[in-house]
Amino acid sequence: MRANKTQHLLQDNDVKFWGNDIWPGNSPDLNVAECIGSIIKDEVETKMLSETEYNRYHEDTLKIHIEIVLTSMEEDTESFETLLCSYPSRLRAVKNANDRHTDY
């Protein structure tokens, strides 16, 4: 509701901006950083679940697994490149889906 009021206020004051017909909504499908964060979270979570119940809830164990995952990702530049290069197709998919969820 506020977004509509803001858009109308801007239009009424002759402020030019990209409207919803051009600029896609706030979409996790477009946010490559969220994809990377999700990959890190999933890999750390998998490692944590493989721990014994006692170790699974220790902060030190979490820190160790985060470090392992991040270190392994440093060498995996291909995944980052693939994600970054996918941005144009992500943008097209969101636009074609009329700002609804896509398969990304």
Sequence and secondary structure as in RCSB ss.txt:
>XXXX:A:sequence
MRANKTQHLLQDNDVKFWGNDIWPGNSPDLNVAECIGSIIKDEVETKMLSETEYNRYHEDTLKIHIEIVLTSMEE
DTESFETLLCSYPSRLRAVKNANDRHTDY
>XXXX:A:secstr
 HHHHHHHHHHHTT     TTTS  S GGG HHHHHHHHHHHHHHHHHHTS HHHHT HHHHHHHHHHHHHHHHT
 HHHHHHHHHTHHHHHHHHHHTTTS    
